[in-house]
Amino acid sequence: KEEGSEDEGKDIFMEKTDLLRNGKMLNKKSKKKSNIKVHLVGSSRLTLREHVRYIPKLFWYMVPLFAVYIAEYMINQGLFELLYYQNTRAFTLCVDAHEQYRWLQVMYQFGVFISRSSVNLIHIRWFWILSVLQVVNFVFFFCEALYQFIPSYWITFLLILYEGLLGGGVYVNAFYSLSVEVPQDQREFSMGVASVADSSGITAAAIASIFIHNYICSR
């Protein structure tokens, strides 16, 4: 009987310790949940009016993005197909008439790839300068499509690489600066709004390229 009572006492003791442990675990979980609730309440989202009031501060990022994209896509969509060269031989390389447009597009994308991969090495704070240079680039290629004064295809080949570097440079530096400089509570909204600028630039360039192409072909 004494041994049986000792066993029962041990079982009761083990049950009590298990209950105490489970109680402590529940308390810890409830504390974590309460902390999460407090954190969520503390970081409540801003109102739509507060977001809209912040948009003018994003023009520093949006205007260069719009400018660089409308300029480079007017080159790509309205002028590339009008750039044709007889002199395409350099060293042992030679590009025929059907390959010129294709390789210009490849070179443009290569330039974009290089510049978009460079922000961890080189961060350009005054990226709007690159947008101005891209607009100058468009004027240059517009004149080239009209008067064809560049003597060799390979000069244009390198200039298109330069065009891609400018476009990718503005894109990556604008969004990198935005992610670092904009307050945390406005960052997600700002990223979405800024992306409208480059999309609008591409759309505007597509429309403008129709008239640019027709104008040059009519001369």
N, C-alpha and C positions, 0 to 999 in steps of 0.2 A: 504493500500500500504506500509506503514511504517513497519507494522508487517511482510508482505511478504518479504520485502527487508532484514529485520533482520534475518528471517529464512534462506533466501538464503545465507546471510553472514555467519551464523553459519555452514551451510552445506559446504561452500567453506573452512572455517577454519578447519573443521573436516577432509576434504579431504586432505588438506595440511599437517596436523599433521600426518595422516596415511601414506602419502607419505614420510615424514621425518623419521618416525619410520621404514618403510620398507627399506628406504635407509641406515639407520644405521645398520639394521640387515644384509643387503647384504654386507656392508663394513666389518662387523665382520666376516662373513663367508669367504669372500675373503682373509682377513688377516690370518685366520686359515689355509686356503688352501695353502697360500704362505709360512706359517711357516712349514707346513708339507713337502712341496717341498724342502725347505732349509734343513730340517732334513734328508730327504732321500738322498739328494745330499751329505750331510756331512758324512753319514754313508755308503758310497758306498762299494760294495763288493770287496774283495781282488781278485787278479788275480789267475789263476790256478797255475802259477809258484810260487807265494808267499805261496800258500797252500802246495804245494809239498815240498818246502824248509823247512816248519815247521814240516814235518812228523818225522824226526829224533828226535825231542824233545819229541815226543809221545812214544818213545821206553821205557821210564821209566814206562809207564802204560801198554804198549802192551806186552812186554816180560813176565812179571808176569802173565798176563791174559792168554797168550798162554800156559805157563808152567803149571799153575794150572789146566787148562781145559784138556790138553792132559794127565796129570797124573791121574786126577780123572775119566775121561771117559775111560781110559785104565783099571782102576780098575772096573768100572761099567759094561763095555761092554765085557771085556776080562777075568775077574777074578771072578766076582760074582757067575756065574753059576758053577764054579769049587770049590767053598767053600761049603763043605758039612760036617755036624757034626752029630755024633751019640748022643753026650751028649747035649741035648737041654732042660733039666729040670732045672728050677730055682724057688725055693719056690713052688708055686702052678702053675707056668706057664710051658707050654710044647709046643714046636713048632714041627710039623711033617716035614718030608722031603720035602713035596710039598709046605710048607709055608715059608721055610727058605729064599729063594731068594726074595720072595714078601716082607717080613718084612725088609730085608736089604735095599731094594729100598725105602720103606716107611721111614726108619730111616735116610737114606741119604737125602731125600727131607725135612724131618723135621729139620735136621741140617742146610740145606741151608736156609730154611725159617727163622729160628731164627737169623742167622748171617746177612742175608740181611735186617732184621728189626731192627738191632742194631746200625746203623750208627749214629743216633741222640744221642745215649747214649755213644758209644765208637767209636772214629775215629782213625784208625790205619794208621799213615803216612807211616811207613815202611812195607807196605803190601807185599813186595816181600819176606819177611821172611816166610810168610804163604805159598807162592808158593814153597819155598825150602822144607818146612815141608811136603807139599803134594807130592812132588817127593819122599821124604823119605818114605812116606806112601805107594806109589806104589811099591817101592822096597820091603817093608815089606810084603805086600799082595802077591806079586809075589813069594816070598820065602814061604809064607804060603800055596799058591796053589801047590807048588812043594813038600814041606816036611810035611805039616799039623802038625805043632807043637803046635798050640793053643788048649788047652784042652777042651774048652767049647764054644758053639755057642754064649753065651751071652757076652763073651769078644769081639768077633768080632762085635757083635751087637753095643756095645758102641764105638768101634773103627770106625765103619761106621758113627756113629753120629759125631764123631770127624772129619772125612773126609768131611762131609757135611758142618760143621762149617768153615773149612778151605776154601773150594771152594766158599761158599757164602761170606765169609769175604774178600777174594781177589776181588771178583766181585764188591761188593758194595763200598769198600774203594777206589778201583782204579777209578771208575766212579765218586764218590763223590769228590775225590781229583782233578780229571780232570775238573769237573765243577767249582771248586773254583779257581784253580791255572792257568788255561789256559785263555789268554786274550779273551775278549768278541767277537772280530771279528773273532777269530779262533775256538771258542767253539763248534759251531754246526758241523763244518767240522771235528774237532778232535773227537767228540763223534762218528761220523760215521766211521772214520778210526779205532778207538780203538775197536769198536765192531767187526771188521774183525778178530782181534786177537783171541777172544774166539771162534768164529765160525770156524776159521782155526784149532784151537786146538782140537775141537770136531771132525772135519773131519779127521785130522791126527790120532787121537785116534781110530776112527772107522776102519781105514785101518790097523793100527798097531795091533789092537786087534785080527784080523783074524790070523795073524802070531803068536801072543802070545798064543792064545787059542790052535792052532794046535801044537805048540811046546810042551806045557805042556801035552796035550793029547797023544802025541807020545812017552812020556817018560815012 
